[in-house]
Amino acid sequence: MYVGIDVAKASLQVCVLSGPMQQHAFANTKAGWKALESYLSQWENVWVALEATGTYRDGLMHYLFEANYRVSVINPAWIKAYGKSQMKRHKTDAIDAHLIADFCRT
């Protein structure tokens, strides 16, 4: 199961690719990370991907890694190039989260 997370200062836009695509938002706080972990615990073999932009992802990245999730931090240039290859023109947090999850799956 693949999870893409677009990280902002105050929020996490999450896209889950397991069967039908699911999108959710969580706060980028310890309480939000705990809620995200609780949500992800319903699946096995979860692979979480985040973009390597800024430092807002660092706490979440360490939290998920310490909770035994597979976590990848992806170069944003790769995500941008992948988006272009998929002919994605629009850019929102939800679209970015889906693109990151799809990149991870691919």
N, C-alpha and C positions, 0 to 999 in steps of 0.2 A: 504494500500500500504506500502510495507516494503523497507527500504533503509539501506544498509550496507555501511559504509565508512571506508576505510583503510586510516588512517591519517599519513602523514609523515611531516617532517619539512617544506618542500616547496610545497607539493601537497596533494590533496585529491582524492583518487580513489573511485568513487561512483558506486554502483550497485543498480539498482531499479528493484524490483520484482513486477510488475503490468502488467499482460499479458506477452508479450515477455520480457525477461530480457534485460535491457538497461545498458550500462556502459559508464561513462563519467569521465573526469578528470577536476579538478578545482584547482586553486592556493589556498594555505593555507594562504590567506591574507583576509583583510576585503572586498576587491573588489571580491575576489573569493567566499567568504561566501555569498555576496549579489547576485552573479551570480547563486550560488547553490540554494539560497532561491527562486530566480525568476524561476529557472527551476522546483523546487519542487511545486511551487504554482499552477501548472496545475492539481494537484491531491488533493483530500480530504482525510482526515483520514490518514495522513502520519505518519509513525512510523520510526524514525531514530535510528540506533544502531551504536555505536562506541566501540572499544576496550579500556579498561582502561590501556593504555600503555603510559608512558611519560606524558609530559605536552603540547605537540603540539595540543592536541584535546581540551584543556580547552576553548580557545577563541571561537572556533566553537560551542562547546557544549552550552555555555552561549548564544551565538548569536541566535542559533536555538530555544533554550528554550524560550528566550525573544520574539521570533517571533511566539510563541504559537505552536511549533511543539512538539510532544511527542518524548522525547529523552531518550534512555537507554544507560548506560555505562556498558559494559559486561566484566567480568573477562576474561583475555586472556587464562587462563587455560581451561575455559569452551569451548571457541572457538576451541582451539587446540584439545581437547578431541572430540568435535563434528566433526571436520574435520577427525579425525582418524575413527570415527564411520561411516563416509560417504566414507571411503577409499580414501580420498584425499591425494595424495603424493606430488604433485608439490606445490610450494609456490611462488606466485607472488602477487603483490599488487591487481591486478584484481581478482585473485582467492580468496584472503583474503576478499575483499569487498563482493564478492558473498557469501562466507561462512558466513560472519557476517549477511548479509541480510537474508539468509536461516535460520540461527539460530534464528533470530528475528521472522521470520514467523512461525517457528516450535514451 
